[in-house]
């Protein structure tokens, strides 16, 4: 190979790697438009680069531009029909589109969603995400269009063989939607026992809240906090106390601890903690304190409608 051709080849290779590396970095920092622009430009000269096509699809997906994401993943699926990840991403983008349109229109694409997920699961017996997608799909669909709790449990069992934690969580999800709360609670607790991640605790907490078991929800969040020591859990306890008008002293203490230890990593802005404190003082019939905290919430985030509505409620005490 001549020196010129070698230099040309290497410079082209480096450019390709640099462009895709930039797109990945943009996606990691949630600069999805920049990632889209980077890959759109790159693909004008490299239209067959699968990794670039996938990155462009990912950039569209993060922006909820489902039609554009579908188009990119469909190219990949058609080029490599035996690639499980491409089938899964194609089905996922279609599924998200189905959620964003009318139920009548969604019926026309549900079959394609199911086929893509089934194909992904068939191609890769270890594909956890595809099996989770099938569990959620079969649970959410009405029976008349293919929904089936028994089929959902089939894939939950497959998940359990791959990952006990995922299997228990999936079974909890199926049983919860099949109106079998005792079995759902049992499996969520098994997930905590085996895995003990924040997600495991969150699933059980959400279950308790859905079934109006506020005291159990608070107890579960406390156990999660003891294990993981996350400041955001103080907010979650305060929120449940405020929403259900229970254990108000504990809720007040936890919300104030959340504010003292607050950092941007906690996710929930301080204004929402102010709002929850205002609710707690409203429940305690302490109008002065309630107004103080709701005013702080409104000052911090003046466009939040529920804050102003809460101030009206407090003013009527």
GIWO-V858735 format. One record per residue. N is the residue number from 0. RES is the residue in one small letter. SS is DSSP state (@ for helix, = for strand, . for the rest). PHI is phi as a letter, one per 30 degrees, with the letter a starting at -180 (none if undefined). OMEGA is omega in whole degrees, -180 to 180 (* if undefined). Layout:
N;RES;SS;PHI;OMEGA, N;RES;SS;PHI;OMEGA
This chain:
0;x;.;none;-179, 1;x;.;d;179, 2;x;@;d;-179, 3;x;@;d;-178, 4;x;@;d;178, 5;x;@;d;178, 6;x;@;d;-180, 7;x;@;d;-179, 8;x;@;d;-178, 9;x;@;d;180, 10;x;@;d;178, 11;x;@;d;179, 12;x;@;d;-179, 13;x;@;d;178, 14;x;@;d;-179, 15;x;@;d;-180, 16;x;@;d;-180, 17;x;@;d;-178, 18;x;@;d;-179, 19;x;@;d;177, 20;x;@;d;177, 21;x;@;d;-179, 22;x;@;d;178, 23;x;@;d;179, 24;x;@;d;178, 25;x;@;d;179, 26;x;@;d;180, 27;x;@;d;180, 28;x;.;c;176, 29;x;.;i;175, 30;x;.;c;-169, 31;x;@;d;178, 32;x;@;d;179, 33;x;@;d;178, 34;x;@;d;177, 35;x;@;e;-179, 36;x;@;d;-180, 37;x;@;d;-177, 38;x;@;d;176, 39;x;@;d;179, 40;x;@;d;-178, 41;x;@;d;-175, 42;x;@;d;176, 43;x;.;d;179, 44;x;.;c;-176, 45;x;.;b;-169, 46;x;.;d;-178, 47;x;.;c;-178, 48;x;.;d;-175, 49;x;@;d;-179, 50;x;@;d;179, 51;x;@;d;178, 52;x;@;d;180, 53;x;@;d;179, 54;x;@;d;178, 55;x;@;d;176, 56;x;@;d;178, 57;x;@;d;180, 58;x;@;d;176, 59;x;@;d;-178, 60;x;@;d;179, 61;x;@;d;178, 62;x;.;c;-177, 63;x;.;i;173, 64;x;.;c;-167, 65;x;@;d;-179, 66;x;@;d;-180, 67;x;@;d;178, 68;x;@;d;179, 69;x;@;e;-178, 70;x;@;d;-179, 71;x;@;d;-179, 72;x;@;d;178, 73;x;@;d;176, 74;x;@;e;-179, 75;x;@;d;-180, 76;x;@;d;-179, 77;x;@;d;179, 78;x;@;d;-177, 79;x;.;b;-176, 80;x;.;d;-180, 81;x;.;c;176, 82;x;.;c;-175, 83;x;@;d;-178, 84;x;@;d;179, 85;x;@;d;177, 86;x;@;d;-179, 87;x;@;d;-179, 88;x;@;d;177, 89;x;@;d;178, 90;x;@;d;-180, 91;x;@;d;179, 92;x;@;d;176, 93;x;@;d;-180, 94;x;@;d;179, 95;x;@;d;175, 96;x;@;d;-179, 97;x;@;e;179, 98;x;@;d;-174, 99;x;@;c;-179, 100;x;.;b;-179, 101;x;.;d;-179, 102;x;@;d;-179, 103;x;@;d;179, 104;x;@;d;-179, 105;x;@;d;-180, 106;x;@;e;-178, 107;x;@;d;-178, 108;x;@;c;-179, 109;x;@;d;179, 110;x;@;e;178, 111;x;@;d;178, 112;x;@;d;-178, 113;x;@;d;-179, 114;x;@;d;-179, 115;x;@;d;180, 116;x;@;d;179, 117;x;@;d;179, 118;x;@;d;179, 119;x;@;d;180, 120;x;@;d;179, 121;x;@;d;-177, 122;x;@;d;-177, 123;x;.;b;-179, 124;x;.;d;179, 125;x;.;c;-176, 126;x;.;d;-177, 127;x;@;d;-176, 128;x;@;d;180, 129;x;@;d;180, 130;x;@;d;174, 131;x;@;d;-180, 132;x;@;d;179, 133;x;@;d;176, 134;x;@;e;-178, 135;x;@;d;-179, 136;x;@;d;-178, 137;x;@;d;178, 138;x;@;d;-173, 139;x;@;d;-177, 140;x;.;d;171, 141;x;.;d;-178, 142;x;@;e;-176, 143;x;@;d;179, 144;x;@;c;172, 145;x;.;j;177, 146;x;.;d;-177, 147;x;.;a;178, 148;x;@;d;179, 149;x;@;d;177, 150;x;@;d;177, 151;x;@;d;179, 152;x;@;d;177, 153;x;@;e;-179, 154;x;@;d;173, 155;x;@;d;177, 156;x;@;d;177, 157;x;@;d;177, 158;x;@;d;-177, 159;x;@;d;177, 160;x;@;d;-180, 161;x;@;d;-177, 162;x;.;a;-178, 163;x;@;e;-179, 164;x;@;d;179, 165;x;@;d;179, 166;x;@;d;180, 167;x;@;d;179, 168;x;@;d;-180, 169;x;@;d;179, 170;x;@;d;176, 171;x;@;e;179, 172;x;@;d;-179, 173;x;@;d;-178, 174;x;@;d;178, 175;x;@;d;-179, 176;x;@;d;177, 177;x;.;c;178, 178;x;.;h;174, 179;x;.;b;-172, 180;x;@;d;-179, 181;x;@;d;178, 182;x;@;d;179, 183;x;@;d;180, 184;x;@;e;180, 185;x;@;e;-176, 186;x;@;d;175, 187;x;@;d;178, 188;x;@;d;177, 189;x;@;d;178, 190;x;@;d;178, 191;x;@;d;-179, 192;x;@;d;-177, 193;x;@;d;-175, 194;x;.;c;177, 195;x;.;i;180, 196;x;.;d;176, 197;x;@;e;180, 198;x;@;d;179, 199;x;@;e;179, 200;x;@;d;-179, 201;x;@;d;-180, 202;x;@;d;179, 203;x;@;d;177, 204;x;@;e;179, 205;x;@;d;177, 206;x;@;d;-179, 207;x;@;d;-180, 208;x;@;d;178, 209;x;@;d;-178, 210;x;.;c;175, 211;x;.;h;175, 212;x;.;c;-172, 213;x;@;d;-180, 214;x;@;d;178, 215;x;@;d;178, 216;x;@;d;180, 217;x;@;d;180, 218;x;@;d;-180, 219;x;@;d;178, 220;x;@;d;178, 221;x;@;d;178, 222;x;@;d;178, 223;x;@;d;-180, 224;x;@;d;179, 225;x;@;d;-178, 226;x;@;d;-170, 227;x;@;c;176, 228;x;.;h;179, 229;x;.;c;-178, 230;x;.;e;-178, 231;x;@;e;-179, 232;x;@;d;173, 233;x;@;d;179, 234;x;@;d;-178, 235;x;@;d;177, 236;x;@;d;180, 237;x;@;d;180, 238;x;@;d;180, 239;x;@;d;178, 240;x;@;e;-179, 241;x;@;d;-178, 242;x;@;d;-173, 243;x;@;c;179, 244;x;.;h;178, 245;x;.;b;176, 246;x;.;h;-172, 247;x;@;d;179, 248;x;@;d;178, 249;x;@;d;179, 250;x;@;d;179, 251;x;@;d;-179, 252;x;@;d;-178, 253;x;@;d;-180, 254;x;@;d;178, 255;x;@;d;176, 256;x;@;d;178, 257;x;@;d;-178, 258;x;@;d;-180, 259;x;@;d;-175, 260;x;.;c;-171, 261;x;.;d;168, 262;x;.;b;-177, 263;x;@;d;179, 264;x;@;d;-177, 265;x;@;d;172, 266;x;.;j;-177, 267;x;.;d;-179, 268;x;.;e;179, 269;x;@;e;-177, 270;x;@;e;-179, 271;x;@;d;175, 272;x;@;d;175, 273;x;@;e;-180, 274;x;@;d;-180, 275;x;@;d;175, 276;x;@;d;177, 277;x;@;d;177, 278;x;@;d;-179, 279;x;@;d;179, 280;x;@;d;175, 281;x;@;d;178, 282;x;@;d;179, 283;x;.;d;-179, 284;x;.;i;178, 285;x;.;c;-173, 286;x;@;d;-177, 287;x;@;d;180, 288;x;@;d;180, 289;x;@;d;179, 290;x;@;d;179, 291;x;@;d;-176, 292;x;@;d;180, 293;x;@;d;176, 294;x;@;d;177, 295;x;@;d;179, 296;x;@;d;-179, 297;x;@;d;178, 298;x;@;d;-178, 299;x;@;d;-179, 300;x;.;b;-172, 301;x;.;d;-177, 302;x;.;c;-178, 303;x;.;d;-174, 304;x;@;d;-176, 305;x;@;d;178, 306;x;@;d;-179, 307;x;@;d;178, 308;x;@;d;179, 309;x;@;d;178, 310;x;@;d;177, 311;x;@;d;179, 312;x;@;d;-180, 313;x;@;d;-178, 314;x;@;d;-180, 315;x;.;d;180, 316;x;.;d;*
